[in-house]
Amino acid sequence: MSTTAETRPVTPPAIQARKGGEPIVCLTSYTAQMAALVDPHVDLILVGDSLAMTIYGMPSTVGVTLEMMIAHGRAVARAARRACIVVDLPFGSYEASPAQAFQAAARVMAETGCAAVKLEGGAPMAETIHFLTRRGVPVMAHVGLTPQSVNALGGYAVRGRAEAEAAAIMADAEAVADAGAFSVVVEKVAEPLARAISGRIAPPTIGIGASVGCDGQILVVDDLIGLFTAFRPKFVRRYAEVAGTIEDAVRGYATDVRARRFPGAEHVFSGG
């Protein structure tokens, strides 16, 4: 019998129980290799529809398909052993009705092995969240700046500075919490509002550009390591500059090949 302790994955209820406790560490991941590197150090991995920009070079998340999310979710779930895996439901896969949302969520969970799904929207999505959670689908909600609605919002500006908008976002957070979300992403809202939401609702809040007033934090891993350089969010601290390292490696390789220097090539043998 093996004496090695079995690694137990973090579950949605375990994330929910962290409210007000040790901050919850979350990162995105879109590939098996990145998931394997991230997994030992985080509580939750989000397979985010931000892969639209980081992987596919799209201008926004609106063009992401359910098939894309399933493919990347499956890769991440295969590599991760500990973190709670959550997969985004993409734009157009859940808004029409709770039944449509359940079909999409059930397919995502069955085909990827993830533990939960995430969907954007506040009070208008409360009925859908209730429908899903009553049918065994753990849901991470998302309020504040909702990137799938960027065209309607008019851009990526900080939300909740005006009193009326702050009240609406608070109502959104309360609605999704009451509907049964196990956690709530709060994106790019003013710090006083983020703190107020965290103090008001029962599920833990996961902030992105929403101050330290949340119960946890999530970032796009490509921003964190300096791999995705086309856009640099002001709220992101770069812990590495991987893009430069990759460019240096490729430049060195190209120089060696052009100079007919290729260490290791002498170990390649032809058949026969």
Buried (B, 14 or more C-beta within 10 A) or exposed (E): EEEEEEEEBBBBEBBBEBBEEEBBBBBBBBBBEBBBBBBEEBBBBBBBBBBBBBBEEBEBBBBBBBEBBBBBBBBBBEBBEBBBBBBBBBBBBBBEEBEBBBBBBBBBBEBBBBBBBBBBBBBEBBBBBBBBBEEEBBBBBBBBBBBBBBEEEEEBEBBBEEEEBBEBBBEBBBBBBBBBBBBBBBBBBBBEBBBBBBEEBEBBBBBBBBBEBBBBBBBBBBBBBBBBBEEEEEBBEEEEEBBEEEEEEEEEEEEEEEEEEEEEEEEEEEEE
